[in-house]
Amino acid sequence: MVSTPIPGWLAKLDEEPPYIEVLDGEQLPDVSPYKVHGRLAVRISAQLDEWAGDKGSVSVEVRFYFLRPDGRWSSLLPDVDYTSYARVPNGREDASQRPRVAPDLAVEILSPGERPGRMKRKVATYLEFGASLVLVLHPLKRRIALHRADGTVEERDARGIWPLEPFTGLALDWDKVYRGIDV
C-alpha cells in the first residue's frame, strides 16, 4: 500500500479544534451527541476489544483518511472501529497513526441532527475503501442497520446477543451494551 501525503489544508482542518470530519472535500459540521452516545460507544468497544485480542485493534473516534482517484479526500471518525492487523502495512498500524484503509468494522452511532444523506455517504465511503461491515445504531430506537460489503443491508433490534458476520466468533450482547441506559 502506498502512503499518500495528506494535504496541509486537510491536516489543519481536522487537527485543530473544533475537530471535524471531511467527506469528499466537504467539511461536515460537528454534531453534538447525547451522553448516551458516548456510553454506548464505550460498551461496544469493550466487547469488540475483548473479542479482538491480538487479531487487531479496536478504537473510539480514530480518524481514517481516504483518497479517491479524482483527488477528493475524506477524513472520517467512526464512533467505534475494529481493524485487523492483517489489513494494515507490516501487520501493525503505521508510525503516523493515520490509517489509509477503512476499518474492517465501523460503528456509527447516530447523533441529534445527523442527516440521513450524509450518513449514507459515510457508509458508502467505508465500504468503498474496504470495510466488511458498517453498523449504524439509532441509540434511542435501539435499532441497527448492518451494511455489508456485498451491498446488503439488514435492520435489527439492538436486543439480545447475536453474531456479527463475517467476523468469526464475534457476537455482541446488546442487553449489556444498554444495561442501565433508559431510552
VENNORTA-V703135 format. One line per field, one symbol per residue. phi: phi as a letter, one per 30 degrees, with the letter a starting at -180 (. if undefined). psi: psi as a letter, one per 20 degrees, with the letter a starting at -180 (. if undefined). burial: b if it has 9 or more other C-alpha atoms within 8 Angstrom, else e. Layout:
phi=???
psi=???
burial=???
This chain:
phi=.cccddeeddeddccbeddbcbbhicdcddcdddeeedddddddddddddddhcdaccbbhcdccbcdedjdcbbcbddbbbbdddcceiibddddiceccdddbccccdceiddeddddddeededecjddabccccdddhbbccccedjdbbcbddbicbdcdcdeicbccdddeceiccb
psi=ppopqpqhhghhgjjqqpprqpolipppqpporrhhghgggghghgggggghcjhaqprplppppppqhjipqqoqnqgqqppphhiqpjjrqrhiknpiqqqhppppoprpippghghghgghggghjjqhpppopohhilqppooqhjiqpppqqmqapqqnqkopioppnhhhgjpjoo.
burial=eeeeeeeeeebebbeeeebbbbbeeeeeeeeebeebbbebbbbbbebbbeebeeebbbbbbbbbbbeeeeebbbbbbbbbbbbbbbebbeeebbeeeebebbbbbbbbbbbeebeeeebebbbeebbebbbbbbbbbbbeebbbbbbbbeeeeeeeebeebeebeeeeebebbbbebbeeeee
